Amino acid sequence: MAPEPHRGKRNDPSLVAFVADKIAQEKGISYEKVCEATKENAKRFFNIK
């Protein structure tokens, strides 16, 4: 399901910024902090040094 404001349209990776923004709002943290945490999680998951 595509995030707001693209609900009802095809979802694709270019909309991930909307998801990160919503997570930041809900958690009361900065957008940048969400992006940094996501990057670090991906690096650990894919074993990227």
mmCIF file as Biopython writes it, N, C-alpha, C and O atoms, coordinates in Angstrom:
data_model
#
loop_
_atom_site.group_PDB
_atom_site.id
_atom_site.type_symbol
_atom_site.label_atom_id
_atom_site.label_alt_id
_atom_site.label_comp_id
_atom_site.label_asym_id
_atom_site.label_entity_id
_atom_site.label_seq_id
_atom_site.pdbx_PDB_ins_code
_atom_site.Cartn_x
_atom_site.Cartn_y
_atom_site.Cartn_z
_atom_site.occupancy
_atom_site.B_iso_or_equiv
_atom_site.auth_seq_id
_atom_site.auth_asym_id
_atom_site.pdbx_PDB_model_num
ATOM 1   N N  . MET A ? 1  ? 0.841  -1.162 0.000  1.0 0.0 1  A 1 
ATOM 2   C CA . MET A ? 1  ? 0.000  0.000  0.000  1.0 0.0 1  A 1 
ATOM 3   C C  . MET A ? 1  ? 0.895  1.235  0.000  1.0 0.0 1  A 1 
ATOM 4   O O  . MET A ? 1  ? 1.822  1.338  0.804  1.0 0.0 1  A 1 
ATOM 5   N N  . ALA A ? 2  ? 0.623  2.136  -0.871 1.0 0.0 2  A 1 
ATOM 6   C CA . ALA A ? 2  ? 1.394  3.375  -0.961 1.0 0.0 2  A 1 
ATOM 7   C C  . ALA A ? 2  ? 1.053  4.289  0.220  1.0 0.0 2  A 1 
ATOM 8   O O  . ALA A ? 2  ? -0.087 4.320  0.683  1.0 0.0 2  A 1 
ATOM 9   N N  . PRO A ? 3  ? 2.063  5.037  0.704  1.0 0.0 3  A 1 
ATOM 10  C CA . PRO A ? 3  ? 1.813  5.951  1.819  1.0 0.0 3  A 1 
ATOM 11  C C  . PRO A ? 3  ? 1.052  7.192  1.369  1.0 0.0 3  A 1 
ATOM 12  O O  . PRO A ? 3  ? 1.022  7.519  0.183  1.0 0.0 3  A 1 
ATOM 13  N N  . GLU A ? 4  ? 0.441  7.875  2.328  1.0 0.0 4  A 1 
ATOM 14  C CA . GLU A ? 4  ? -0.167 9.166  2.016  1.0 0.0 4  A 1 
ATOM 15  C C  . GLU A ? 4  ? 0.929  10.090 1.536  1.0 0.0 4  A 1 
ATOM 16  O O  . GLU A ? 4  ? 2.006  10.011 2.126  1.0 0.0 4  A 1 
ATOM 17  N N  . PRO A ? 5  ? 0.807  10.912 0.596  1.0 0.0 5  A 1 
ATOM 18  C CA . PRO A ? 5  ? -0.381 11.310 -0.147 1.0 0.0 5  A 1 
ATOM 19  C C  . PRO A ? 5  ? -0.577 10.542 -1.452 1.0 0.0 5  A 1 
ATOM 20  O O  . PRO A ? 5  ? -1.260 11.028 -2.354 1.0 0.0 5  A 1 
ATOM 21  N N  . HIS A ? 6  ? 0.006  9.365  -1.565 1.0 0.0 6  A 1 
ATOM 22  C CA . HIS A ? 6  ? -0.066 8.580  -2.803 1.0 0.0 6  A 1 
ATOM 23  C C  . HIS A ? 6  ? -0.962 7.354  -2.674 1.0 0.0 6  A 1 
ATOM 24  O O  . HIS A ? 6  ? -0.875 6.431  -3.484 1.0 0.0 6  A 1 
ATOM 25  N N  . ARG A ? 7  ? -1.820 7.342  -1.663 1.0 0.0 7  A 1 
ATOM 26  C CA . ARG A ? 7  ? -2.707 6.209  -1.434 1.0 0.0 7  A 1 
ATOM 27  C C  . ARG A ? 7  ? -3.550 5.955  -2.673 1.0 0.0 7  A 1 
ATOM 28  O O  . ARG A ? 7  ? -4.074 6.888  -3.282 1.0 0.0 7  A 1 
ATOM 29  N N  . GLY A ? 8  ? -3.677 4.690  -3.040 1.0 0.0 8  A 1 
ATOM 30  C CA . GLY A ? 8  ? -4.476 4.324  -4.204 1.0 0.0 8  A 1 
ATOM 31  C C  . GLY A ? 8  ? -3.666 4.215  -5.480 1.0 0.0 8  A 1 
ATOM 32  O O  . GLY A ? 8  ? -4.164 3.751  -6.506 1.0 0.0 8  A 1 
ATOM 33  N N  . LYS A ? 9  ? -2.404 4.649  -5.413 1.0 0.0 9  A 1 
ATOM 34  C CA . LYS A ? 9  ? -1.523 4.549  -6.568 1.0 0.0 9  A 1 
ATOM 35  C C  . LYS A ? 9  ? -0.531 3.412  -6.333 1.0 0.0 9  A 1 
ATOM 36  O O  . LYS A ? 9  ? -0.463 2.844  -5.243 1.0 0.0 9  A 1 
ATOM 37  N N  . ARG A ? 10 ? 0.220  3.099  -7.354 1.0 0.0 10 A 1 
ATOM 38  C CA . ARG A ? 10 ? 1.223  2.038  -7.257 1.0 0.0 10 A 1 
ATOM 39  C C  . ARG A ? 10 ? 2.333  2.462  -6.294 1.0 0.0 10 A 1 
ATOM 40  O O  . ARG A ? 10 ? 2.830  3.587  -6.360 1.0 0.0 10 A 1 
ATOM 41  N N  . ASN A ? 11 ? 2.712  1.552  -5.406 1.0 0.0 11 A 1 
ATOM 42  C CA . ASN A ? 11 ? 3.800  1.817  -4.469 1.0 0.0 11 A 1 
ATOM 43  C C  . ASN A ? 11 ? 5.132  1.432  -5.106 1.0 0.0 11 A 1 
ATOM 44  O O  . ASN A ? 11 ? 5.213  0.431  -5.817 1.0 0.0 11 A 1 
ATOM 45  N N  . ASP A ? 12 ? 6.175  2.218  -4.855 1.0 0.0 12 A 1 
ATOM 46  C CA . ASP A ? 12 ? 7.512  1.894  -5.327 1.0 0.0 12 A 1 
ATOM 47  C C  . ASP A ? 12 ? 8.537  2.505  -4.374 1.0 0.0 12 A 1 
ATOM 48  O O  . ASP A ? 12 ? 8.178  3.332  -3.536 1.0 0.0 12 A 1 
ATOM 49  N N  . PRO A ? 13 ? 9.805  2.112  -4.487 1.0 0.0 13 A 1 
ATOM 50  C CA . PRO A ? 13 ? 10.826 2.557  -3.545 1.0 0.0 13 A 1 
ATOM 51  C C  . PRO A ? 13 ? 11.023 4.070  -3.474 1.0 0.0 13 A 1 
ATOM 52  O O  . PRO A ? 13 ? 11.554 4.567  -2.481 1.0 0.0 13 A 1 
ATOM 53  N N  . SER A ? 14 ? 10.618 4.802  -4.481 1.0 0.0 14 A 1 
ATOM 54  C CA . SER A ? 14 ? 10.797 6.255  -4.448 1.0 0.0 14 A 1 
ATOM 55  C C  . SER A ? 14 ? 9.941  6.914  -3.369 1.0 0.0 14 A 1 
ATOM 56  O O  . SER A ? 14 ? 10.153 8.082  -3.044 1.0 0.0 14 A 1 
ATOM 57  N N  . LEU A ? 15 ? 8.981  6.183  -2.812 1.0 0.0 15 A 1 
ATOM 58  C CA . LEU A ? 15 ? 8.088  6.748  -1.796 1.0 0.0 15 A 1 
ATOM 59  C C  . LEU A ? 15 ? 8.578  6.485  -0.373 1.0 0.0 15 A 1 
ATOM 60  O O  . LEU A ? 15 ? 7.896  6.848  0.586  1.0 0.0 15 A 1 
ATOM 61  N N  . VAL A ? 16 ? 9.736  5.865  -0.220 1.0 0.0 16 A 1 
ATOM 62  C CA . VAL A ? 16 ? 10.228 5.524  1.110  1.0 0.0 16 A 1 
ATOM 63  C C  . VAL A ? 16 ? 10.445 6.772  1.973  1.0 0.0 16 A 1 
ATOM 64  O O  . VAL A ? 16 ? 10.356 6.687  3.198  1.0 0.0 16 A 1 
ATOM 65  N N  . ALA A ? 17 ? 10.722 7.900  1.375  1.0 0.0 17 A 1 
ATOM 66  C CA . ALA A ? 17 ? 10.905 9.142  2.144  1.0 0.0 17 A 1 
ATOM 67  C C  . ALA A ? 17 ? 9.633  9.511  2.898  1.0 0.0 17 A 1 
ATOM 68  O O  . ALA A ? 17 ? 9.707  10.033 4.010  1.0 0.0 17 A 1 
ATOM 69  N N  . PHE A ? 18 ? 8.477  9.250  2.312  1.0 0.0 18 A 1 
ATOM 70  C CA . PHE A ? 18 ? 7.207  9.527  2.988  1.0 0.0 18 A 1 
ATOM 71  C C  . PHE A ? 18 ? 7.042  8.628  4.214  1.0 0.0 18 A 1 
ATOM 72  O O  . PHE A ? 18 ? 6.536  9.060  5.249  1.0 0.0 18 A 1 
ATOM 73  N N  . VAL A ? 19 ? 7.472  7.385  4.086  1.0 0.0 19 A 1 
ATOM 74  C CA . VAL A ? 19 ? 7.393  6.437  5.201  1.0 0.0 19 A 1 
ATOM 75  C C  . VAL A ? 19 ? 8.337  6.872  6.316  1.0 0.0 19 A 1 
ATOM 76  O O  . VAL A ? 19 ? 7.956  6.874  7.487  1.0 0.0 19 A 1 
ATOM 77  N N  . ALA A ? 20 ? 9.557  7.238  5.964  1.0 0.0 20 A 1 
ATOM 78  C CA . ALA A ? 20 ? 10.531 7.691  6.961  1.0 0.0 20 A 1 
ATOM 79  C C  . ALA A ? 20 ? 10.033 8.949  7.678  1.0 0.0 20 A 1 
ATOM 80  O O  . ALA A ? 20 ? 10.213 9.089  8.888  1.0 0.0 20 A 1 
ATOM 81  N N  . ASP A ? 21 ? 9.420  9.843  6.945  1.0 0.0 21 A 1 
ATOM 82  C CA . ASP A ? 21 ? 8.878  11.064 7.551  1.0 0.0 21 A 1 
ATOM 83  C C  . ASP A ? 21 ? 7.775  10.737 8.551  1.0 0.0 21 A 1 
ATOM 84  O O  . ASP A ? 21 ? 7.722  11.322 9.633  1.0 0.0 21 A 1 
ATOM 85  N N  . LYS A ? 22 ? 6.909  9.817  8.197  1.0 0.0 22 A 1 
ATOM 86  C CA . LYS A ? 22 ? 5.815  9.422  9.095  1.0 0.0 22 A 1 
ATOM 87  C C  . LYS A ? 22 ? 6.360  8.733  10.349 1.0 0.0 22 A 1 
ATOM 88  O O  . LYS A ? 22 ? 5.871  8.978  11.452 1.0 0.0 22 A 1 
ATOM 89  N N  . ILE A ? 23 ? 7.361  7.879  10.187 1.0 0.0 23 A 1 
ATOM 90  C CA . ILE A ? 23 ? 7.978  7.221  11.335 1.0 0.0 23 A 1 
ATOM 91  C C  . ILE A ? 23 ? 8.561  8.273  12.274 1.0 0.0 23 A 1 
ATOM 92  O O  . ILE A ? 23 ? 8.377  8.196  13.489 1.0 0.0 23 A 1 
ATOM 93  N N  . ALA A ? 24 ? 9.262  9.254  11.714 1.0 0.0 24 A 1 
ATOM 94  C CA . ALA A ? 24 ? 9.846  10.326 12.523 1.0 0.0 24 A 1 
ATOM 95  C C  . ALA A ? 24 ? 8.768  11.082 13.298 1.0 0.0 24 A 1 
ATOM 96  O O  . ALA A ? 24 ? 8.937  11.369 14.484 1.0 0.0 24 A 1 
ATOM 97  N N  . GLN A ? 25 ? 7.681  11.398 12.639 1.0 0.0 25 A 1 
ATOM 98  C CA . GLN A ? 25 ? 6.579  12.105 13.301 1.0 0.0 25 A 1 
ATOM 99  C C  . GLN A ? 25 ? 6.011  11.269 14.439 1.0 0.0 25 A 1 
ATOM 100 O O  . GLN A ? 25 ? 5.817  11.774 15.544 1.0 0.0 25 A 1 
ATOM 101 N N  . GLU A ? 26 ? 5.750  10.014 14.180 1.0 0.0 26 A 1 
ATOM 102 C CA . GLU A ? 26 ? 5.137  9.137  15.185 1.0 0.0 26 A 1 
ATOM 103 C C  . GLU A ? 26 ? 6.053  8.903  16.390 1.0 0.0 26 A 1 
ATOM 104 O O  . GLU A ? 26 ? 5.580  8.809  17.522 1.0 0.0 26 A 1 
ATOM 105 N N  . LYS A ? 27 ? 7.349  8.812  16.145 1.0 0.0 27 A 1 
ATOM 106 C CA . LYS A ? 27 ? 8.296  8.550  17.227 1.0 0.0 27 A 1 
ATOM 107 C C  . LYS A ? 27 ? 8.798  9.831  17.886 1.0 0.0 27 A 1 
ATOM 108 O O  . LYS A ? 27 ? 9.436  9.785  18.937 1.0 0.0 27 A 1 
ATOM 109 N N  . GLY A ? 28 ? 8.508  10.972 17.265 1.0 0.0 28 A 1 
ATOM 110 C CA . GLY A ? 28 ? 8.949  12.247 17.818 1.0 0.0 28 A 1 
ATOM 111 C C  . GLY A ? 28 ? 10.454 12.454 17.688 1.0 0.0 28 A 1 
ATOM 112 O O  . GLY A ? 28 ? 11.085 13.053 18.560 1.0 0.0 28 A 1 
ATOM 113 N N  . ILE A ? 29 ? 11.021 11.954 16.593 1.0 0.0 29 A 1 
ATOM 114 C CA . ILE A ? 29 ? 12.448 12.123 16.331 1.0 0.0 29 A 1 
ATOM 115 C C  . ILE A ? 29 ? 12.616 12.754 14.955 1.0 0.0 29 A 1 
ATOM 116 O O  . ILE A ? 29 ? 11.650 12.906 14.208 1.0 0.0 29 A 1 
ATOM 117 N N  . SER A ? 30 ? 13.852 13.118 14.630 1.0 0.0 30 A 1 
ATOM 118 C CA . SER A ? 30 ? 14.089 13.778 13.344 1.0 0.0 30 A 1 
ATOM 119 C C  . SER A ? 30 ? 14.071 12.778 12.186 1.0 0.0 30 A 1 
ATOM 120 O O  . SER A ? 30 ? 14.339 11.588 12.353 1.0 0.0 30 A 1 
ATOM 121 N N  . TYR A ? 31 ? 13.751 13.300 11.029 1.0 0.0 31 A 1 
ATOM 122 C CA . TYR A ? 31 ? 13.779 12.523 9.792  1.0 0.0 31 A 1 
ATOM 123 C C  . TYR A ? 31 ? 15.181 11.957 9.569  1.0 0.0 31 A 1 
ATOM 124 O O  . TYR A ? 31 ? 15.338 10.803 9.170  1.0 0.0 31 A 1 
ATOM 125 N N  . GLU A ? 32 ? 16.202 12.784 9.834  1.0 0.0 32 A 1 
ATOM 126 C CA . GLU A ? 32 ? 17.588 12.371 9.657  1.0 0.0 32 A 1 
ATOM 127 C C  . GLU A ? 32 ? 17.945 11.194 10.563 1.0 0.0 32 A 1 
ATOM 128 O O  . GLU A ? 32 ? 18.681 10.294 10.158 1.0 0.0 32 A 1 
ATOM 129 N N  . LYS A ? 33 ? 17.424 11.201 11.783 1.0 0.0 33 A 1 
ATOM 130 C CA . LYS A ? 33 ? 17.699 10.108 12.716 1.0 0.0 33 A 1 
ATOM 131 C C  . LYS A ? 33 ? 17.083 8.798  12.203 1.0 0.0 33 A 1 
ATOM 132 O O  . LYS A ? 33 ? 17.696 7.737  12.322 1.0 0.0 33 A 1 
ATOM 133 N N  . VAL A ? 34 ? 15.898 8.869  11.644 1.0 0.0 34 A 1 
ATOM 134 C CA . VAL A ? 34 ? 15.252 7.682  11.063 1.0 0.0 34 A 1 
ATOM 135 C C  . VAL A ? 34 ? 16.090 7.169  9.889  1.0 0.0 34 A 1 
ATOM 136 O O  . VAL A ? 34 ? 16.311 5.964  9.762  1.0 0.0 34 A 1 
ATOM 137 N N  . CYS A ? 35 ? 16.549 8.070  9.043  1.0 0.0 35 A 1 
ATOM 138 C CA . CYS A ? 35 ? 17.359 7.662  7.888  1.0 0.0 35 A 1 
ATOM 139 C C  . CYS A ? 35 ? 18.667 7.017  8.334  1.0 0.0 35 A 1 
ATOM 140 O O  . CYS A ? 35 ? 19.084 6.005  7.769  1.0 0.0 35 A 1 
ATOM 141 N N  . GLU A ? 36 ? 19.316 7.594  9.341  1.0 0.0 36 A 1 
ATOM 142 C CA . GLU A ? 36 ? 20.574 7.037  9.837  1.0 0.0 36 A 1 
ATOM 143 C C  . GLU A ? 36 ? 20.355 5.648  10.439 1.0 0.0 36 A 1 
ATOM 144 O O  . GLU A ? 36 ? 21.143 4.736  10.190 1.0 0.0 36 A 1 
ATOM 145 N N  . ALA A ? 37 ? 19.292 5.481  11.226 1.0 0.0 37 A 1 
ATOM 146 C CA . ALA A ? 37 ? 18.992 4.182  11.825 1.0 0.0 37 A 1 
ATOM 147 C C  . ALA A ? 37 ? 18.681 3.143  10.748 1.0 0.0 37 A 1 
ATOM 148 O O  . ALA A ? 37 ? 19.106 1.993  10.855 1.0 0.0 37 A 1 
ATOM 149 N N  . THR A ? 38 ? 17.951 3.536  9.725  1.0 0.0 38 A 1 
ATOM 150 C CA . THR A ? 38 ? 17.617 2.634  8.624  1.0 0.0 38 A 1 
ATOM 151 C C  . THR A ? 38 ? 18.882 2.207  7.880  1.0 0.0 38 A 1 
ATOM 152 O O  . THR A ? 38 ? 19.043 1.036  7.537  1.0 0.0 38 A 1 
ATOM 153 N N  . LYS A ? 39 ? 19.769 3.156  7.637  1.0 0.0 39 A 1 
ATOM 154 C CA . LYS A ? 39 ? 21.026 2.848  6.956  1.0 0.0 39 A 1 
ATOM 155 C C  . LYS A ? 39 ? 21.862 1.860  7.777  1.0 0.0 39 A 1 
ATOM 156 O O  . LYS A ? 39 ? 22.388 0.890  7.232  1.0 0.0 39 A 1 
ATOM 157 N N  . GLU A ? 40 ? 21.982 2.103  9.073  1.0 0.0 40 A 1 
ATOM 158 C CA . GLU A ? 40 ? 22.769 1.217  9.926  1.0 0.0 40 A 1 
ATOM 159 C C  . GLU A ? 40 ? 22.147 -0.180 10.004 1.0 0.0 40 A 1 
ATOM 160 O O  . GLU A ? 40 ? 22.871 -1.176 10.003 1.0 0.0 40 A 1 
ATOM 161 N N  . ASN A ? 41 ? 20.822 -0.264 10.071 1.0 0.0 41 A 1 
ATOM 162 C CA . ASN A ? 41 ? 20.142 -1.566 10.071 1.0 0.0 41 A 1 
ATOM 163 C C  . ASN A ? 41 ? 20.425 -2.332 8.780  1.0 0.0 41 A 1 
ATOM 164 O O  . ASN A ? 41 ? 20.688 -3.534 8.812  1.0 0.0 41 A 1 
ATOM 165 N N  . ALA A ? 42 ? 20.370 -1.639 7.656  1.0 0.0 42 A 1 
ATOM 166 C CA . ALA A ? 42 ? 20.631 -2.286 6.365  1.0 0.0 42 A 1 
ATOM 167 C C  . ALA A ? 42 ? 22.074 -2.778 6.290  1.0 0.0 42 A 1 
ATOM 168 O O  . ALA A ? 42 ? 22.337 -3.873 5.792  1.0 0.0 42 A 1 
ATOM 169 N N  . LYS A ? 43 ? 23.015 -1.958 6.790  1.0 0.0 43 A 1 
ATOM 170 C CA . LYS A ? 43 ? 24.414 -2.365 6.770  1.0 0.0 43 A 1 
ATOM 171 C C  . LYS A ? 43 ? 24.630 -3.621 7.609  1.0 0.0 43 A 1 
ATOM 172 O O  . LYS A ? 43 ? 25.359 -4.524 7.200  1.0 0.0 43 A 1 
ATOM 173 N N  . ARG A ? 44 ? 23.998 -3.679 8.780  1.0 0.0 44 A 1 
ATOM 174 C CA . ARG A ? 44 ? 24.123 -4.876 9.620  1.0 0.0 44 A 1 
ATOM 175 C C  . ARG A ? 44 ? 23.474 -6.073 8.950  1.0 0.0 44 A 1 
ATOM 176 O O  . ARG A ? 44 ? 24.057 -7.157 8.913  1.0 0.0 44 A 1 
ATOM 177 N N  . PHE A ? 45 ? 22.280 -5.888 8.422  1.0 0.0 45 A 1 
ATOM 178 C CA . PHE A ? 45 ? 21.538 -6.986 7.811  1.0 0.0 45 A 1 
ATOM 179 C C  . PHE A ? 45 ? 22.291 -7.594 6.631  1.0 0.0 45 A 1 
ATOM 180 O O  . PHE A ? 45 ? 22.367 -8.816 6.501  1.0 0.0 45 A 1 
ATOM 181 N N  . PHE A ? 46 ? 22.851 -6.732 5.764  1.0 0.0 46 A 1 
ATOM 182 C CA . PHE A ? 46 ? 23.537 -7.198 4.577  1.0 0.0 46 A 1 
ATOM 183 C C  . PHE A ? 46 ? 25.049 -7.387 4.799  1.0 0.0 46 A 1 
ATOM 184 O O  . PHE A ? 46 ? 25.796 -7.671 3.863  1.0 0.0 46 A 1 
ATOM 185 N N  . ASN A ? 47 ? 25.479 -7.221 6.065  1.0 0.0 47 A 1 
ATOM 186 C CA . ASN A ? 47 ? 26.877 -7.396 6.445  1.0 0.0 47 A 1 
ATOM 187 C C  . ASN A ? 47 ? 27.800 -6.511 5.595  1.0 0.0 47 A 1 
ATOM 188 O O  . ASN A ? 47 ? 28.798 -6.978 5.046  1.0 0.0 47 A 1 
ATOM 189 N N  . ILE A ? 48 ? 27.448 -5.240 5.501  1.0 0.0 48 A 1 
ATOM 190 C CA . ILE A ? 48 ? 28.243 -4.256 4.759  1.0 0.0 48 A 1 
ATOM 191 C C  . ILE A ? 48 ? 29.124 -3.529 5.757  1.0 0.0 48 A 1 
ATOM 192 O O  . ILE A ? 48 ? 28.636 -3.038 6.775  1.0 0.0 48 A 1 
ATOM 193 N N  . LYS A ? 49 ? 30.397 -3.458 5.481  1.0 0.0 49 A 1 
ATOM 194 C CA . LYS A ? 49 ? 31.336 -2.805 6.407  1.0 0.0 49 A 1 
ATOM 195 C C  . LYS A ? 49 ? 31.395 -1.328 6.188  1.0 0.0 49 A 1 
ATOM 196 O O  . LYS A ? 49 ? 32.135 -0.631 6.882  1.0 0.0 49 A 1 
#
